[in-house]
């Protein structure tokens, strides 16, 4: 994790153990959709957003929505 801690956006943070998994998929037009799941947790966060350039750097500017598995469906 020490290599991540050196990124400017993460300055001042302390890190615990890894408990989330994330998948990010592009649609080929600069938009991305992803899902974040907590290990052994019932809920997840689904996010979507565009790839943008700010200050000469490319980043995904996304908003997240809380989500959970529908009753009666399987993962």
N, C-alpha and C positions, 0 to 999 in steps of 0.2 A: 504494500500500500504506500510505501514511502515515495515511489515515483509519482503517484497521484497527488500526494500531499504537496508536491512542489508546484502544482498548477495554480495560477493566481486566484481562480475562483474558489479554491478550496483552502485558502490561507485562513488560519485561525480556527480550523476545525480539528477535533479529535476523532479518531476512528475506533469503532468496536469491531465485532466479528461480522463477517459477511452473512446476510440473511435474506437477501433479495436476488431474484433472477430477472433478467430483462431481455426482451427480444425487440429489435427495431427493424422494420421493413420499409423500404422505399417503393414508391409507385412509378418511378422513372420520370416524374415531372417535378421533382423537388419537394414533394410532400412525403411525410413519414408517419407511420402509425406504429405504436409499440404497446407492450403490456409488461407491467412489473408485478411479480408475484412474491409474496413473503413465504419463506419456507414454512411448511405445515400450517399456513394460515388460510382462512376461508375467503379472504377478499383480495382484490388486486386493483391496480390503477391502470386504466387504459388512457393513453395520451396520443395526441396527433398534433402535427405542426409542420411548418415549412423549414427548409434549409435556407438560412439567411446569411448575409455577410454583414458583420458589424465590426468596425475598427480594423478592417482588413482580415478578419478571421471568420471562417465558416462555422456556423453552429445551428443546432436545431432549436427553434423557439417554440416550445410545445406547451399545451395545457392538458392537465390530467383530469380524468373523471373516475370516481370510485365505481367499482363494478364487482359483481360476485356471480357465481355459477347459478344458473336458473335451476329451480327445483325440478327434479326429474330428468335432468340431462347429465351426461357423463363427460369427463375431461378427455 
